Amino acid sequence: MPHRTAFFISDGTGITAETFANAILAQFEIKPHRIRLPFVDSVDKAHQAVHQINHSAKVDGSRPLVFTTVVNMEVLAVLKSECKGMLIDMFGTFIAPLEAELGIKSNHRVGRFSDVTRTQAYHDRIEAINFTLAHDDGQTHVDLANSDLILIGVSRSGKTPTSLYLAMQFGLKVSNYPLIPEDFERRQLPPALVPFKKKLFGLTIQAERLSEIRHERKANSRYASLVNCRYEVSEAEAMMRRAGVRWLSTTSKSIEEISTIILQEIKPERLDY
């Protein structure tokens, strides 16, 4: 298959175009070179984008794939008339039928972030991110009651990236707490977490994969040894079963999949479903 370049063009950040396009491209066994062109919000910038697209077509010897969420009609007209790529107007594909169905016109607003910084939702999201960073890896027990969710599990089972994803994407205040050998010796949840059992969700992982991850951090240590990883994982899972804490294995799941499963299980009050 000829080399392909995929462009994601927007008069905003380009995040929507890239996310949507990547979901579509994932259906095909190709690995295109990806280029995001955000803030293409003038005719002059549209011509610059066209020049880059057409140059890519010449170098690759094949049409670039051009995914766009541009709403400025003048800018879009330049892209449609002059670029030598396969242009997919992602908003146009859906907005026109929705306008017809709803009987109203779209406001053609540029980007979902254009005025978001002045909203309460944005303020809450920033607050959630700060809260989550402050409550990472059991750094503090203060204000645990205000957590929307508390993740528990052995070290390096995916708690921190999952916590931050939930905070950034959904504005949730997430604490995460490592289960350590002292907890296993007591065979009980850490005392600080007991009052918030309904907010707990556990993450586990295959011991072999955990050992690989820990070796990247502390090679040839007892912490990373397969024997120790098997012990910690086994004890953590047994503890969660005894305590009635819901949990899942992160071994073969992406952060997005982990987060989706958690949200299905624990429906935080601040989210609308």
Buried (B, 14 or more C-beta within 10 A) or exposed (E): EEEBBBBBBBBBBBBBBBEBBEEEBEEEEEEBEBBBBBBBBBEEBBBEBBEBBBEBBEEBEBBBBBBBBBBBEEBBEBBBEBBBBBBBBBBBEEBEEEEEEEEEEEEEEBBEEEEEEEEEEBEBBEEBBEBBBEBBEBEEEEEBEEBBBBBBBBBBBBBBEBBBBBBBEBBBBBBBBBBBEEBBEEEEBBEBBEEBEEBBBBBBBBBEBBBBBBBEEEEEEEBBBBEBBBBBBEBBBEBBEEBEBEBBBBBEBEBEEBBEBBBEEBEBEEEEE
